Amino acid sequence: MDDLVVRAEGLRKRFGKTQALDGVDLAMRRGTVLGVLGPNGAGKTTAVRVLATLLRPDEGTAFVAGVDVLREPQKVRRRIGLTGQYASVDEDLTGTQNLVLIGRLLDLTTRDARKRAAELLEWFDLTEAAGRPAKTYSGGMRRRLDLAASLVGHPEVIFLDEPTTGLDPAKREDMWGVVRTQVAQGSSVLLTTQYLEEADALADEIVVVNHGKVIAQDTPDGLKRRVGGQTLRIRPADPSRLPDVLEILGRVASPGTTAAPDAAAGSRPGAASVPVPDDSALDDVIPALRRAGIEINEFGLHLPSLDEVFHTLTGGENDKKKTEALV
């Protein structure tokens, strides 16, 4: 069985003078979450619409669950679930009716469709509102109903285009649990999101898209390592030993950097940090601290945040050379 459940090569799509997709290649392994990040207008939604058979590319090929998106779109639709950026439920139908209707369209029996609807309504905390028309729902409730609708048919591949936009933090975390459960049950998820912490928490791999091109693809930690190395941070138990800590950290600093008191410490002064090339710096620093008799309250080696990675990769022409080096 092909390990790739989504495979796209050379996707191009132009709308008038706008090149929305400019040779996009995507690959998602079966049973994983692929996060797709990029600024507004980068081409994320256009790529999802092509893969979900809602839009034909001008050039390129795409396969979802082993089926050619262009040649057999109906077969693809039987294998996927899709939640777009905006809720698409029928506002005149109740929550239950919306989900039962989708179940019947997917050839479930009425009994099975009602059972699946009840299951999903409970899962998304919509049971109390199940008998109300969707037009009476809040924006967050409609969003959750839309998400539930994409899961009615136990899809093999799920496309989630900014699925948690409009949800409060608690409901967003609930949605993260839904994604993890779907993957544990055998689905594969392609997720676009504006919340970088969401991609960091869920994605096995991340694709960064900018100006219709894929500019980087790796695991979250892989992207962090390639963009910014690591930062070593130490807080001595005795604040008067901070100069000694700075001297020790200076020996392992990445080229062109220096150790400095950590301004990010905020209300807890007395820490120092330095960029280091890799975790081999620990082999020098730990013995040096022991020899100097410096006790520590805090010691940490940190990768850059995904936010820093994103802004480095998509930060404009000044970062063009950086992004070209990462492809």
N, C-alpha and C positions, 0 to 999 in steps of 0.2 A: 504493500500500500504506500502511495506517495506520502511522504511526511509533510509536504506542503499542502495546506488546505486552501490557501489563497496564493495565486501566482499571477502577477501582471508584469508585462514587459513593454516598454516604449509607448506608454499611454500618452496621447496628445489630444487636446481639445481646445478649440478656439471659439470664443464668443465675440464676434465682430473683430475689434482690434486687440482684444484681450486674450493672451495665451494662458488659459487657466491651467492646463497640464502641458508640460514641455519635456516629454520623454520620461515619464515616471515609471520606475520599477519598484514593485512591492512583492514581498514574500512573507507569508505567515505560516509558522509551523502548527501542525494539528495539536489541539489541546492546550493552546497558549493564548495569552492576551498580547496583541500588538497595539501599542499606543502610537497614534499619529499626531504629531505636534507641528504647529506652524502659526505664523501671524494670520490675522484676518486677511482673506483674499489669497492665501498661499496656494490653494487648490485642494485642501483636505476634503471638503464636502463634494466637490466635483469628482474626486477619485472614488468616494464612497458611492455616489450615484451611478457611476460607471459599473462598479463591482456588483451593485444591487440591481442591475439591468434597467435602471430608470433613465439612463443616458448612454447613447452610443458614442464611443470615442472617434475622433477623426482618423487616428492611427493607433496601432498597438494591439496586443492580445491580452486576454485575461481569463483565468480559470478559477472557479470557486467550487470547492468540494469535488474537484475532478471534472467539472462540466464547463464547457466553453460558454462564456457569458454572451458572446455575440451570436453563436450558432444555435444555442439551446436555452434561451432565457427562461422559458417556462419551467424547465427542469431545475434551473438555478433557484427560481423563486420558491420551489417546493422545499428547498434545503436551507433557506436562510430566514432570519428575522431581522427587521430593520426598525430602528427608532431614529427619526430625523431630528433636526434642530427644533422643530415646532410640533406641538401635539396635533395629531391627525385623526383623533377619534370623532365619531358622529355625536355632535352635541345634543341632538334630540333624543338619542337613545340613552338608557341607563347604563351604569357601569357593567352590570351583568349582561345586558343585551349586546353591548359592544363586543365583549369577549366571546359570547356565545356565537354571534354572527361570524366572527373570524374563525372560530372553531368549525362551524358548519361549512364555511368556504374551503377549509382545509380537509373536508371530508370526514370530520369526526361525527359520530352519532350525536343526536341531541343530548342524550344522557351523558356521554363523555364530554361534550362541549360544556355542559353546565357544571360538571364536576371539575373540569380544568379551570373554568371561570371562577368558581368559588375558591379553589386552591390559590389562584393568583391574586384574587381580591384580598384574601387573608394575608398573603405574603407581603403585599404592598400596603397593608393597613388601610384598606378601602372597604372592608366588609360593611361597616355601618352606613356607608354612602352607596352601597351596591344598587339599591332600588331607585336612586335619584337620577334624573337626567344629567348627563355630563356637563351641560351648560350651567348647572348650579355649582359645579366644583370650583375650588380655587385653582389658581395657575399651577401650584405644586401638585395638587391632586390630579389634575388633567395630565400632567407630565408623568406621574406614576402610573396612571391608567394606560397611557401610551406605551410606556415601558412594558407593562404587563401584556399588552396586546402583541408585542413583538415576540413574546415567549410562548404563546398559546400552542404552537405546533411543535414544541421541543426541537427547535432548529439546530442543525448541525453547525452552522456558522451564523454569528450574530454581529450585525453592524450597528454600532451605537455612535451616533454623530452628536457629540456634546450632550450626553444623556442626562447629566445632572444640573444643567443650566436651569436656574429658577428654583432649585431645591434648597432648603435650609441645610446647615451643616449636619444635623442629625440624620435627615433623610438621605443626604448624600452618602453618608457612611453606610446607611442601610443598603443603598444601591451598590456600594462596593461589595457588600456581603452577597448580594444577588449575583454579581458578576463572578465572584469566586466560586459560588455554588454551581453556577452554570458550567464553568470550566471543569470543576470536580466531577460533574455529571457527564462530561464528554464533549461539551460544545467548545468552539473556538470563537474568540471575540476580537473584533477590530474596533478600537475605541479612539475617537477623536475627542479632544478635550481642551478647554482653556485653563483648566486647573492643573498646574504642574505637579502639585502634590498628589493628585489623583493618578496621573501617569506613573509617578514614582511608586505609589502604593500598589498598583495593579499590573503594570505592564511587565511582561517577560523581556520584550524587546521594544525599542522605540525608534520610529522613523521621524526625522525632522524634515519638513517640506518648506521650501521658500521659493517664491516666484515660479511655482509650477514644477520645481525640480526637487528631487530627493538630495539633500546635502549631507546627510549622515544617517547611519543605521547601526545600532549596537544595543547591548543591554543597558539599563540605566547606569549601572556602575561603570560599564565600559565607556560610555559617553563622558561620564564625570572624570574618569582617569585620563582620557584622551584630551580633554579640554583644559583641565586646570591642575593636574597633579593632586597633591594632598597637603593639608595643613596640620602641623603638629602644635598642640596647645598644652601648656603646662601651667599649673598654679601651685607655687610652693606653699607649704604650711606656714612658713615664716616669711611674711612679705618683704623683710629686709634682704632676703636671698634672691630677690628678683633679678638684680644685676648679674648674679652668678648664673642664673637660669638663662638669661639673655646671651651670655657669653657661650654657654654650652650649645644652645640652639643655633647660634651663628655659625658653628662648625659644620652643620649639616644642611644649611640653607640651600635652596635651589639657586643656580647661577643667576645673578642679577637681582637677588632679593636679600633682605636682611631681617633678622629677628626684631620684634618690636613689642612693647606692651600692648595687650589686647584691648583695643577700644571697645570691642563688642561685649566686654565683660559687664559694662553698665554699672549697676549698683554694687557689683562684687569686684572691686579692683584687685590687682595683684597677680594677674595672669599674663603670660607672654605666648606669642605664637609666631610661627615661621612656615612659609611654603617649603616643602621638601619634595625631592624627585619621586621617592617611593618609600615603602615601609622599611627598607633596609636602614633608614635613619635611626630606627629604634635600637639597632645593634650597637650604635655608638652612644646614643643619648642615655639609655638606661644605666650602663656601667659608669658613665661620667657622673650622673647624679648620685650614684652610690658612693663613688670615690670622694665626691665633694661633701658627702654627708647631708644632702638636701632631701628633706622629707617633702612629700607632695600631697596635696589635697585633691588635685584634679590632673588627669593625664589623658589626652585623647588625640587620635589621628583621624582627621575628617576629610572626606571627599568634598568637592564643591557641590553646592546644591544644584538641583535640576534647573532651578530658576537661573542660576549663573550660566549653566550650560546653554540654555535656550537663548539667552541674550547675547552670549558670545557667538553662537552660530547664526543668529538672525539679526545681528545688530547693525546691518547696513554695509556700505561700501568699505568702511574702515576695517571691518572684520572679514572682508572678502578673502584675503589670503589665508586667514585662519580656517575658514570653512572649506576652502579648496584643499587644504592640507589634510582635512579629516575625511574626505570622501574616499 
